[in-house]
Amino acid sequence: MVFHSPAQGQNHQMRSSRSVETTLNVKLAAILRGERLDAEAERRVRKAQFDILLSRDDDFVAIEAEFEPARTVRADAESRMGRQVDGKPVTLVTALVYPERLRNVSDAEIDRELQDCRDLRFAFGELTGRDSKLSLMDRNQPVSLRWTPWETGSVWTLAAHLWTRWTQSQRSEDELARLAQILDERIVEAAEILQVSPGSSGRVVKALELDALGLEKRAALRAAALILCNAMVFQRLLSDVVEVLPPGGEFGQRQAAQQWEKILRTNWRPIFEPARQAVLDMDPKTAQNVLDALRPAADALSQSNIPVRHDLAGRVFHRLLIGGKYLSPNYTTVPAAILLATLALDCLNLDWSDEKAIRALNIVDPACGTGTLLAAAGQDIRRRHIRARLDAADKPSAVLNRTLLEDVLHGYDVVHAVVHLAAATLAMMEVKRKIRRTHLYPMPLKVEGRGKNQTAHLGSLDFLSTSKAQPWPLALFSGEQPARKKAARSVSGDGEKERLAELPPVDLAILNPPFFKSQGIADSRGWKPFFGMMTNPKDAELMRKELQRRLQPLPASMKAGGSAFIQLVEENLRGDGSVLACVLPTAVWTGSSWAGVRRLWAERYAIEWVVVSHDDRNRTKTASTPGRRFISMSESTRIGETLIVARRKPDCQKNSHRTRIVNLAHNPDHPIEAAHLARQLSELQAEDIPGLEDAPGVVCSLRADSEHAPWGQVLSVALPREGDIGGIVGPAIALRATGLLQTAWRIGRGELRLFGMEESFPIPICTLAELAETSPPALAIKGRAAPCEMHNEVNGQAPALWHHRADETTTLTARPNAGISAKVGREDEANALLRFAGHLHIATELRLPSQRAAALWGRRNILGVRSWNTLRLTTGKTNKAGRPILMPRSGQTSLREKALALWLNSTPGILLRIVHGNRSYLGRVGLPVEVLRKLPVLNVRALSAARCKAAGRLWDDVAKRELRPYAQAEEDPLRQEIDRRLLREVLGLPQSAAQGIADLRARLVAEPMTQVRF
C-alpha cells in the first residue's frame, strides 16, 4: 500500500477529476457530431486549451465545462471569447456544468450516463454592442458579454440550443427572406423572358410536361425556371465531386448542355435531364438570357451553403411553389415535417444501429409533393443511426444515405415538376455516391381510352383495392408515354427504369394528402367541381364518378378530402406496429364526413400523438412568402390543421389507450425550433402528462428557450376501442390552455369545478338531442322553400331567421329578418317545414371576435334557415312512430326555453360550444346539425318551477339590453350579470362559484379563438 501526503492526495484527486472531465468532453463532442455539429474535444490552440470547439462556417463556438459547483466556468469561457482558431474567431461561448454524480461513474458506464443525464446546466455568452467584430479585432479591449439565464436539460437539449444559435446568428430569418426574394425575382424575370419567346416557351413547357394538368402558362414557365435554377445550384454543389465547372460568366446553352451531359454520365438524372432538355428546346439567345437571369439566384444560394441543409433549402423553395391550388395541395412546412417525422419514427420499434434493419423499412408518401416529409424522415433516420452507432462505439454506415434513397423512401405524385423537385430534395442527402434507383413515381391523373373503354386514372388512388385501373406513371424524361401494358417507369439516378409502379408493404406512411371540399376545388373564379383543373369537362365528370365509385364501400368519404389516402394507407400497412403519420384538417376530429375514418382509427390504431396549433400569428403574403395562418401546418393556407401519429395495434388489444395531445401556443416557424420541440416531446414521461379528466390547473407546459414563451401544453386522453373518438379528441384540442379544457370536460359531465376551487358543484347536463328537436339543415330547407331576405306576410311569406349580422343582432330577442315561401310544385313539403318553426334559435356559427348573441328567444314562431337553427323542447319521450314528443306550449315551456337561451349565451355555454364545435379557422366555431345534436347543454327539464321563474326574471332584465362582442366579454357588464345571476339564481350555486366564473370568463376571452378575426 502506498500512502500519500495530503498535498499529494489532493493532486491525485485533481488528476482523477480532470481525467473524468476529459472523458466526458470527448463523449459529448461525439454526441454533438451525431447531431450534425462539427465538434472537437480537448483542442489546444497556442496557449489555450479548449474543452470543446464547434466549427461553423465563419466562426467557432467554445464550450468550457466543469463539475459542480463550477465557480469559475463562466470566467474561463469568457477568456476564450475572440480568440482566433484556424483564422476564424470564437464568437459564442458556452458555460457547461456537469452534475457532481458523474465524477464517480466508471468508464464503461460514462457514455450511457451522459446520454441519460437530464440535469446538465448551461448558459451562452455573446458579445454586446452593435458591431461585435470590432471587439474581436483588439484583444486588449475589455470583453463585455451578455449571458443568457442558466438552462437545465439533456445533451440533446444542448445540441438543439447550439443549432438554434447558429441558425439565428448565421442563417437568420432576414437572410432566408433575402434569398427567397432574390430567387423569386429571378424566376419571375426568367419566366418573362420565356414568355416573349412563344416557340421556346411552348417547347419547354411540353418538354417538362407542365401542360398536362392545365397550368396557366405563366405558372408553368415559373415552374420551368425553378427547375433550371435548381440544376444550376446543384451543379455548384457537385463541382467538388465531379469534374465540372460552376455556372460562371460564359454559361449559355452550349456550356449548360455540355456540363450537364458530363454530370449525367455519372448520376443525378432527375435533376439534370429535364433541365438539359429544357435548355436545348430554347433558341440560343433565349437560353442565354434565361440562364443569365437565374445565375445571381443560383450564386446566392450556393454561396450561402443553404441547399446542402434540407431544413433551410426546403423553406426557400416552398415559398416559391406556384400553381398549387389547382389540385388543392397544401405543401407541408419544413418545421411541421421535422416534428411529424420525429414523433413517427419514435413509434417504430427498430434497432437504428442496424443498417440491414433500416434497409428493410418502407417509408411511403402517396402524395409526396416536393419530398419534404420524406426528406425529414430520411434526415431523422440518419441522425438516429449515427447516435446509435456512437452508443455502440461503432462507425456510422458510409452508405446509409444511398440506402435510404434506393430502398427506404417511396414517393408518388401527380405533378411532374414537383416529383423532379422531390428527387432533387432527396438527392441533397447524397452527392458523393451514385444512386442506382429511387422509388419516386409521377402518377397519371387522366382519362385513358375512348368510348366504353375509357379508364380514369386518379394518381396514387389507383392503388386502392376498389380501383379497376392499372397503376402506371407518366414518363419523366421524354414526351413518349409508356404503353398501357408495359411496366411503369420510376425516377432513378441513371434515368427511368422499366419497373411497375407499386405500393410496397408500408412500415411508415407519412403524408399530407390533398384537401378539397365537397363543393369542389377553389380557384380565383369561384368553385369548380371535382377535378375542375381538367381541360375536358367530360373527363372531369368521369373522374369524379370513378372516385365516388371507389369510395362507396369504404370508410372514406367524397366530402372529406384526403380520407381516401388514409384508406389507401390502411390497405397497405405491413401489419401490427406499422405507423401512420399525417397532416389533416382539424375537422377530421369533428366533421361528420370523417366519422368513418375515426371509427377505423378507434378499432385498429393506437393514436400516439395529436398536435395542433393555436398560434394567432398571420403571415401576410409578400413577393417572397405566401400568406398563411400559423394554426396551419402547411404553406399558403389559413385552415387549422393537425399532426396525427397512429400505430397499428393487434386485434387482441382491447384495452383503452392514452393519446398525448399537444396544444401549441407557438407553432415553430423554424426547423431548429421544431427539432428542439420534438426532442422535448420525445423525452416526456407518461407520469408528467396530466389527463383531461384531472382537476383544472394540473398542466404540463412545454419549455422554450429564453427567447420565446413556452411552446404550449400537453395533456392525455383515454380513447376507447370502438366508436367515434372525435367526441374525446375534438374537445381536447379546442383551446390552448389545458385548464380550460379540463373545466369544459367536467362541465360536460355535470360538474362545475373552477380554477382554485376545492369544491365542485353538480349541474344538470344532457345533450341537445336529448332535450330538444332541431330544425332541418339549411340545404334541406332551401331545397323545398325559397328564402327571401325581405319578410312580407302579405305575399304569404312565413317569418324566418336567415342571415346573421353582428351589427344588427345586438340583443337576445329574436326578430325575423327574412321570409320563406314554397317553391313551385313543392308546396306540401314547404308547409311541412313550418312545423319546425319555434321561439328558441341557436346560431349555427359563432364568429367570436365580432358576434354578440349565440342564441335568441322571441314571442313569435320563426323558422331558422341558414345562420340559425330552431330548437323545440321535448318531453324526453317518443311516440309510436319513434318521434320525440314536444313540450306543449305553455308559460312553463317558455321559461325553460329562456333558461336554455341564457345558458347558451353564458360563459359555460360558450365554452362547451367552442370545445364541441367545428373549428376550421381561428375565431369561427361551426355547429352543423350532426354536431349540434351532440352538444352538452343545461338540462332545463331538470329545473324546478322556482328556478324557471328565476330564469324568466333574469331574461326580462337582460333580453332587450345590448351585448358587446364576445371578445369584449370581460368588460361587458351585461355578460357579467348573466353569468353571475344564472349561477346564483337559476342554478342555486354559492357566491364562490360566481367569483370563479369571472376568472373562467377572463381566461376564455384571452384565447386566440375568441380574439382573432378570420
N, C-alpha and C positions, 0 to 999 in steps of 0.2 A: 504494500500500500504506500502511495506517495502522498505526503502532506504538503499543502500549500500555505504560504503566509496569506494573511487577509488581502494584501495588495495583489498577490498572485492569483488568489481566488477570484477577486473582482475582475481582473483582466481576463481570466478564463471564461467567466460568465459573459463578459462583453463580447469575447470572440464567439462564444456559442450563440448568443442572440444575433450577432451580426451574420453568422452563418445561416441561421434560420431566416432572417430577413432577406438575405440574398436569394435563398431558395424560393421564398415567396415571390420576390420580384421577377425571377426567371419564369415561374409558373404563371404569374399574372400577365407578363408580356406575351407568353404563348397563347393564353386565352384571348387577349386583345387582338392578336394576329388572326385568330379564328373568327373574330368579329370584323375582319377586313380593315384593321388598323395596323399600320406599319410600325410595330413596336419592337424595341430592342432593350434588353436589360443590362444593367451594370456597364454602361458605356463610359469610358474615360476620354475626356477631351481636354487637352493641355493639363491644367492642374485641377480641373473639376471632375468629380465623379458623379455621374447621373444615375439614379436608381433605375428609371425607365425613361426612354426617349421615344416620342412618337413623331415620325417624319410625315410632313404634309407637303403639299405642292410647293409652297413658298416659305415655309417656316417649320418650327418644331414646337412640340409640347413637352415640357419636362414634368415628370411625376416624382415627387420626393415622398418616400414612405417611412414611417416609424411605427413602433409599437406604442400602445397606450403607456403613459399619458401624453406622449408626443408633444412635449412643451416647446421644442424648437423647430417643429416640422414646417410651420409657415415661414419662419425666418430662413430656413435652409432653402425652401422653394423660392423665396424672393431673391436669394443670392444667385439663382440660376437665370433669372429674367434678363433677356437681352444678350446673353452670351451667343457667340457665333459657333455653329456646328456645320461643317462642310459648306461654309459660305452662306448659310441661312440662319436667321436669328431665332431664338426662343421667344415666342410672343404670348404664350399662355403657360402658366404653371399650375400644378395641382398638388395640393397637400393631402396625403392619404394616411389614414391611421388604421393599422391592423389591431384587432382586439387582442388583449393580453393572452387569452387562452391558446392562441395559435403558436405561442413560444414553445410550448411543450409537445407539439404534435410531431409524430415520427415522420421520417422522410417518406415512408410508404403510404402514409395517410394524408400528407400535406396537400396533395393535389385535390383530393376529394373534399377535404375540409374547407379549402379555399373556395371551391365551386359552390359548396353548400352554405357558405357564410352569408348571412343576411344583415350583419351589423358593421360592415365597413363604413368608415366615416370619411368624407372627402369634401373639399372646397376648392374653388377655382379662383386664381388671382389674375387679373387683367390690368393692363396699363390704363391710367386715367388720362384725360386730355383728348382733344380732337385729333391730333396727329401723333399717334403713338410711335411712328418711325423716328421722329426727332429724338425721342427719349432713348431710343436704341442705338443711335449713332454715337453717343458720347457716354461711355461708361462712368465718367466722373460725375455726371449729373445724378442727383438722388432719384431713385426709382420709387414712384408712388403707385401703389397697387390698390385696386378695388377688389375686395374679396366677397365672394358670394356667401350666403349663410351655409353652415355645415349641413350636408345631406347624409342620410343613412340608407344603405341598400346593399345590393349584391355586386359582384364583379360585372354582371350583365347590366345592372343599372348604371354603373360607372362607364361602361362601354357606350351605352346609349347616350349618356351625357356628353362624352367626348365626341361622338359623332355629331350630336346636335350643335355643339360649339364650333366644330369645324365647319359645318354647313352654314351656320349663321354668320360666321366671320369671313369665310372664303367663298361661299356659294349662296349668298343671301337671296332673299326674295326679290330684291331690286335687280340683282344680276340675272335671275331667271326671267323676270319681266322684260329686261332689256334684250336678252337673247330671243325671247319669244316675239318681241316687237320687230327685231331685225328680220327674223325668219318669215314672219307674216308679211312684212313689207316686200321682201324679195320674192316670195312666192306669188304675191299679187302682181308684182311687176313682170315676172316671168310669164304668168298666165295672160297678161295683157299683150305681151309680145307675141305669144302664140295666137291670141285671138285675132290679130290683124293679118295673120297668115293662114287663110282658110285651108289651103292644101295641107300644110304641115300639121295644123291643129287637128284636122279630121283624121289624118293617118295616125297621129299619136294617140288620140282617144280610142281609135279602133284597135291599135296595137296593144294597148293596156286593158282593152275590154271594159272601158269605163262607160260605154254607151249601152251596155247590156241591160241596165236596170233603170233607164230613163232619167239619168242625172242631167240637169241642165248643163249646157256646155261650159259656162264659166266655172261651175263647181268641178266639172270633170278636168278642166285644164289646171285648176289649183291642185287637184289630186296628182296629176301628172308631174307638176313642178315639185311637189313634195317628194315623190318617188325619186326624181332626178337629184334633188338636194341630198336625200338620204344616201344615195350612191356616192356622191362626192365626199360626204363626211366619212363614210366607211372606207373610201379609198385612202384618205389620210391616215386612218387608223391602221390600215394594212401596209402602209409604206415601210414600216419596220419589219414586217413579216414576209411580204412578197416583194420582189424587185420591181416595184412600180414607183412612179413619181407622184407626189401630191399634185392636185389640180392647181397648177401655177398660172403665171401670166399668160402664156400662149397655150390655152387649153380650149380648143374648138372641137368641131365634130370629129375630125380625123384623130386627134390626140385622145379624145374620150373613148372612141371606139377601139383604138389600139390598146390603151391601158386597161380598159375593162375586159377586152378579149384575153389579155395576158392574165388577168386575175381569174377569169372563167376557166382557164386551163387547169387551175388548181382547185377552185371551190367557189362557194358563195353565189351560186346561180340565182337564188331567189331575189337577191338584191341587184345584181348587175345585169342579168339577162334582160329583164324588162326595160331597165334604164338604157342599156345599149341599143335595144331595138327602137325605143322612142327617139333617141338622138339620131339614129340612121334614117328614121322616117321624116325628119325635118330637112328642109333645104339648108345648105351650109351656113348661109348668113343668119337665118333664124336660130339655128343651133348655137352659133357663136354668141348671139345676143342673149339667148336664154341662159347659157352657161355663165356668161359674164354677169348677168343679173343675180344668179344664185351663188356665185363664188364668195361674196362677202359674208353671206349667212353661213356657208359651209366653213369658211375660215374661222368665223367667230365661235361656232360650235366646237370645232376641232381644237382650237387653242384653249377653250375653256375646260377641256377634258370631260365635259358633261356626258357625251354619248357612251363612254365606257362604263358609266354607272347608271344602270337601268332606272333607278328610282328618280333621277333627275331628268334623264332623257325622255322618259315617258310623260313627264309633266309638260315639257316643251311641246312634244308632238301632239299630245291630246288637246292642247289649247287650240290647235290649228285644224283639227279634223273638220272636214266640210261635208255638206250634203248628208248629214247624219239622220235628219228627221224623215227622210222619205221611207225608211224602213223602221222607224221608231226605235233605234237602238239608243241606249244611254251608256256611253263608254265609262267604265269604272275608273274612278280616280286612283292614282297610284297609292296614296296612303290607305284608302279602303282596301285595295288589293293586298297590300302588305299585312294589314290587320286580319283580313279574312284568311289568307293563306297560312299565317302563323297559327291561328286558332284551329284551323282544319287539320294541319299536319300534327298538331299536338294530340289529336284524337286517333292517329294511326299508330297501332302497336307494332313498331318496327325498330330493328337494330340499325341505327343510322350509320354505324361504322362499317356495315357490311355492304360493299358495292353490289354484290350479287342480289341481295335483297332489294336494294334500290332499283336495280335494272329490271326486276320483275314487276315493279309498280306500273300501273297505267293511270295517269292523271289526264283527265279529259275535260275540255271546254267545248261544248257543241255550238257555241256562239262566240267564238274567240276574239272577234274584232282584231285589234292590233296586238293581241297577245299579252296584255297587261297582267291578267290573272295567272296565265301560265308562267310568265317570266317571274312573277312574285313567288310562285310555288317553287320554281327551279332555284332561285336565289336562296330561298329559305332552306331547301334541302341541302344545298351546298354548305351553308353555314352550319347546319346540324351535323353534317358528315365531318367537317373539319373539327368541330368541337368534340364529337365522339371519338375521332381518331386521336386527338390530343389527350383525351381522358385515358385512352389505352396506350399512350406513349408510342403511337404509330404515325406514319406519314399519311396525309390525306391522299386519295387517289388522284393521279395526274390527269386521268381521262374522264373524270366524273362529269364535267360539262358536256363532253361528247356523248356520254351515256344518256344524260338527260335529254339531249336533243334527238338522239337516234332512237331511243327505246321507251322513254317515260312519258314525254309530253305529247298530247294529241289535241289538235285544234281543227275546227271546222267553221266556215263562214260562207255566206252567200255573196259577199262583195270581194271581188278580186283584189282591188287595191289594198284593202286592209289585211288580206292574207299575206300579201307581199310585205307589208309593214310588220306583221306578226313575225314573219320569217326573219326580217332584219332585227327586230327587237330581241328575239331568242338567239340569233347569231352573235349578238354582242357578248354573250356568255362565253363564246369560244372563237377566238380569232387566230389561234395558232395551229389548230389541227383541222384536217379535212373531215367534213361531215358527209358521211355516205348516204344518209337518208334522213328525212324528217316525216312526221305524221301530221302534216298540215294540208288540209284539203279545201279547195274552193268548191262549194256545193251548188248544184243548179237550183235556180228559182225561176222556173219557166214552165211552159206547156210544150210538150213534145208530141209530134204526130198530127194527124188530121182526122176530121170526122169522128167516127166511133172509136178510132184507135188512139185518140188523144190521151196523154198521161200527164198529170200535173205533178211537177217536182217541187217540193217545199223545203229545199235545203236539208238541214240535219234531220228534220222531221220525217224524211223518207226512211229513217231507221226505225220508226215506230212499228210495232207489231201489226198494227191495223193498216199499214201502208201497202199499196199494190205496186208502188214504184220501186224500181231497182236503183239503189244509191249509186250515183256516179257523178264526179265533179267535172266542171269545165276545164279545158286546157288552160294552163297558166302562161306558157311562153310562146304560143303560136296561135294563129287565128283558126287553126284546124281543130274541129271538135272530135273527140273520140267517138267511135261508133257505139250504138246503144248496147250491143252485146259484148263489146270489148272491155277489158279491165280498165279501171279508173286510173287516173294519174295523180300522183302526190308530189308535193314540193320537196325536193331533196337538194343536197349540196351540189350534186352533179347535174341537176336538172330534173325533169319529170321521169318517173319510173312507171311502167305499166303495172299498176297494182290496184286491186279492188279497194275502193273506199269502204272501210268497215269500222264499226264501233266495237272496240275490244271490251272484254270484261273490265269494269271500272272499279278501281280502288278508291280514287278520289275524284269526284265530279265537282269542278269549281266553275261557276258560270254566273253571268249577269244577262239573262235572256231578254230578247226584245220585248218591250212593253207596249201594248196597244189597248185602246178602249173598244168596247163592243160596237161603238158607232163607226169605228174605222181608224184611219191614220190621219194625223193632223198635218196640215201644211198651211202655207200663208194664205191660201184661198178658201180655207174652211175645212170641213170634214170630208174625207174621201172614204169609200167603202174599203173593206179588207183588200190588201194588195193593190191599193189605188195607185201605186207608183208604176204599175204595168201599163205599157203604152196601148195594149189592146184590152178594152173593157171586157170583152168576152173571155179572154184568158183570165182576167182578174176574177170574174164571177165563177169560172170553173175552179180556180184555185181555192176560192172561199168555200165553195160547196165541198170540195175534196177535204179541206181541213175540218169542216164541220162533220163530215162522214167519219173521219179518222178518230175524232174526239168523242163521238156519240157514246160508245160503250165504256169510256174511260172516266176516271175522276176529274180529269182536266176539263176546262170549260172554254168556249169561244169568248166568253165575256171576261175571262181572267187571263189577260195577256201574259205569256210566259209559263202558264201552268202546263202547257203541252211539253215544254222542255223538262219540267220536273217529272212528268210521266215517262218521258224518254229515258231519263237517267235511272228511274226506278226499274225499268225493264232490263237495264244493262249493268246494274251493280253486281260485283263479283259475288257478294254474299255478306254474311254477318261480319260486322266490323268495318265494312266499307263506309265511306264518308261522303255526304252531300254538303257542299258549301255554296251558298248562292246569295245574290243580291236581288231583292224583290221589293215591290212597293209595300208600304206598311199596311195597305189594305188587305194583304194576304192573311192578316190575323182577324179581320173584322168583316170583310166583304163576303156576301153570300155566294158569289161566284167561286170563291176559293174554298168553300166548305168541303168539297171532295178531297182536295189536297190536304187539308188539315186533318181529316179523318184518316187518310193514308198515313200521314206522319204519326198520328197517335197510335196506330196499330203496329207499325213496322219500324219506327225510328225512336231513338232517344235524342231529343233536342238538347244539344250540349250548350250552345251559346245563341243568344239573340242580342244583337247590338243595334241600337237606334240612336239618333242624334236629335237633340232639342236645341241645337246651336242656332241662334236667331240672326246670325250674320247673313248678309246678302252681298254676293259679289256681282257688281254691276258689269254688264257686258262692255268690253272695250275693244280696241283694234287687236289686242294681243291675247285677250282672255274672253271665253264665253261666260255669260252670266249664269249664276247658279245660286241656289239656297244651300246653306251648309247643313240642312236637315237631310240632304240627299247624299248618297254615296257615289254618285255618277256626275259626270260633267254635263253642263248645258241643260240642267233640269231644276225645277222647283218642287218636285214631288218628294214627299217623305219616303225614305227607303230604309230597309232593314237588312242587316247581315245575319244570316242563319247558318249554323253549323249543326248538322244532324248525323248521327251514327246509326247504321242499320243494326238492329238488335235481334237476337234469336227469338223465334216464335215462342219458346218456352218461358221467356222473361215476362212475367205477369205483373210484377210489382211496379209501382209508380216511379217516376224518375224526376229528379230535381234539375230544372233548367236554370242556367245562370243568365240573368237579364242585365244588360249594361245600358244605362241611360246616360248618354253623353251630354254634358253641358258645353263642352268644347270639342268639336269634331276635328281631329288632326288634319291640318291642311298642308302638312309637310311630311315626307316619307320618314324622316328620322323621328318625328313626334309619334308617328304610327308604330314604329318599331319599339319605342320606349313604352307606349301604352300596351302593345301586345305582350311585351316581356312582363309587365306588371300583372296583366290578367293571367298569364300562364303561371305566375308564382303564387296566385291567390289560393289559400287553403279553404276547403269547404266550410270549416268551422268559423271562418272570418266573414262569411257572407250571410246576412240575415235573410229570413224568409218574408214573403209578402204578408204572411199571417202574423208576424211579430208585432209587438206594440209600436205605435208611432214614435219615431225618434231613434230606433235602433237601425243604424245605417252603416254602410261600408263605402267610404269615399275613396276615389282613385287619386293618388298623389300626382302632382305635376312638378316640373322643375320650377325654379324660383321665378321664372318669367311669366308663368301662367297660373290662373286659378286652377283648382282641381279639375281633372278631366270630367268627372261625373260620379255616379254612384252605381253600385252593383247590388242586386238582390237575387233571390232564388224563388222559384215557384215549383210546386209539385204537379206534374201532368199525369192524367190518368192514362190507362192502357188503351181506352177507346173513347169514342165520342168526339165532340167538337172542342179542341183545345184552345180555340181562339177566344173563348169566354174567359180563359185564365191568362193567356199571354197578352191579349189585347189590353186589358186593364193594367197590366204590369209595365207596359211601355208607353203609357199615355202621357206621363209627366216626368220631368227630370228629377224631382225631389222624391226620394223614397218615402219620406214621412207622409206626404200627401197620398201616395198610392196605398200605404198601409191604412191610413184613415179611411180612404174610399172603400178598401176591401172590407173593413169592419162595418162601415155603414151599410154596405150592400148586403151584409148578413145580419142586419138588425141590431147592431151595437154601435153606439156613439161613444167613442173614446178619442179625445182630442189631445193635442200636444201638451205635455206636462201634467195631464190629469191621471191620477192613480185610479180613479173610479170610472167605470163605464156605465152607460145608461141604455136600456133596451128601447128600441123604437120599432113599430110595426112596418116591415118592408115586404113587398112582393114584386113580381114582375108586372109590367104594364099589361101584358096579355091576360094575366090572372085578374086584373082589376077592371079593364075597360076594353071595349071594342074599338078598333081603329078603322078609319075610312080607307077605301081602296087606294092603291098607288096612283100617282098623278097620271101616269100613262094610261091606266085603265079608264080613268075619268075622261081624259081628253079623247079617248077612242070613241066614246059614246056621247059626249057632250062637247059643246064649243064654248070655252071660257071667253069672256069679253071683259076688258078692263073696266068698262063703264057699266055700272049696275043700273038697270032700267026695268022696274017691275011692270010698267005699262006694256012693255013688249014681251012680257011673260018670262023674263029672266029671273032665275032664283038667286038669292044673295049668296055670295061666295067670298072667301078669303083666298086670293090668288097669289099676289106678289108680296114681297116684304121690303119695305124701305125704312131704314133706321131713323131717318129724319121725320117720318110720318107716324110710325108706330112707336110712340114715346110713353104710353101708359099701358096698364094691364087690361084695359077694357077693349073687347073685340067689337069691331065695326066692319061691315062688308066693304071691300074695295074693288069688287068685280061682280059680274053676274055670269050665269051659265044658262045655256039654252040647248035643247036637244038637237042633235044632228038629224038631217032628213033621213027618214026610214028607220031611225033608232030611238023613236020617242019613248017606247015602253022601257027600253034599257036605261035611258036617261032618267026617266021618272023613278026607276028603281034605285038609282043612285041617291036621290033626295032623301031616302030613309036614313042615310048616314049623316045627314045634317044634325048639328047639335050646338051646344053652348060653349064647350071647352075645346080649345085648339092648342096644339103644340107645334112649335116651329120645327120644320124638317131639317133645317140647317142653322147653326149658330155661327155668326161671324163676330167673335167675341170683342175685338177691339172697338167695333162701332155699334154692335147690336145692343138693344136695351131689353126687349121682352123675349123670354124663352117660351112663355105660354100666355094665352089670353082667355078671358071668360066674358061672355056678353049675354044679354037677355034674349036676343033673337036667335032663331035657328039659322045657322050659317054652315055651308059646306066648305071645308078646306080642300084646295085643289092642288097646288104645286108647292108653295113655300110653307104650307100649313097642313097638318093632319088633324082631323076632328076626332075627339075621343068621347065615347058614351059609356058611362059606368054600368057595370053588370052586377048581378046579384051573386055571382060565383057559381051559379047552377046553369045547366043546359036543358034545352027542351028535347023532345023525342027525336028531332032531326039533328041533334048534336050542336045546335047553335046556342051561344050564350044568351041567357035571359037578361034583358036590360032592366035597370032600375026604373021604376015608374017615375014620371015627372012629379016632383013634389018639392016643397021648400027644403026638406032634409037632403034630397039629392043635389039641389043647387048648392047647399052649404058644403057638401063633400066635394063637389067639383071645384068650388072656390078654394077649399083647403088644398086640393091637389095642384091647382094653379099656383098657389103661394109656394108650395114645396118645390115645384119645378123652377121657380124664379129665385129660390133661396140659394145660399152658398152650398149646402149639402146637395141640393138638387142639381145645381150646375156642375159640381164636382163629379157626381155619378154620371152625368150626361157626357162629360168630357172623356172619362175613362172607358165608357162603354160605347162611344160613338165611332164613326169612321173619321180618321184624321189623315187625309192625304196631304194636307197643306197646313202650315202653321197658321193659327188664327181661325181655322174653319173646322167645325165638327158637324158631320152629317148624320142624320138619323133616317135612313131608308126604312121602309115598313118592317122588313125582316129583322133589323137591328132594334127598331123602336119597341117591338113586342117583347124583347128580352131585357129592356131597360128596368133596373130596380128603382122603384118609386115608393113613396109613403102609401101604405095601405089605409086609405081613408075609410074603408068599410069598418076598420077596427076602432075608429074613433068613437067615443061616447057622444051622446047628444049635446052634452055641455061643451065638449071640446069642439064640436062642429059649430056651435053658436059662437064660440070664441074666434073660430076661423072666419065666420061671417062678419063679426065686428071688425076684425083686422082688415078684411077685404074692403069693407065700406070705407075704412080710414085711408087706404092706400091706393085703391083701384084707379082713381082719376088723377093722381099726382104724377108728375113727370119723373121718369127714371133717367139716370145717366147711363152711358155705355158701360158695359161690364168692366172694361179696362180701368174705369174710374170708380169701381165699386167700393174701394177702401175709403174714399172721401164722400160717398153718396149717402146722405142721411136717411133716404128712403130705404135703401137696401139694408142699412144697419138696423132700421126699425123692423123690417120684415124678418130678418134673421133673429133678432132678439125676441120679438113677440111670438114668432112661430114656435121657438123652442120653449119659451116660458108659458105662454097662454094656451097654445094648441097642443103641444106635446107634454106639457107639465114638467119640464125639466128644471133643475135648480139654477141659481144665479151663476154658479161656476161654469155650467155648460154654455150659458150666454156669453161669458167672458172668453171662453175657449174658442167660440165660433168666430170672434173678431180676429184672433190670431190665424185661424184657418183661412179666413177671407183674405187677409194680408198675404199669406203665403201663396194662395192660388192666384191672386192678382199679379204677383211677381213672376209667374211662369210665362215663358215666351208664348205659349198657346193663347193666353189672354191678351197679350200686348202687341203681337206682331200682325200687322195688316198684310194680307196676302197681296 
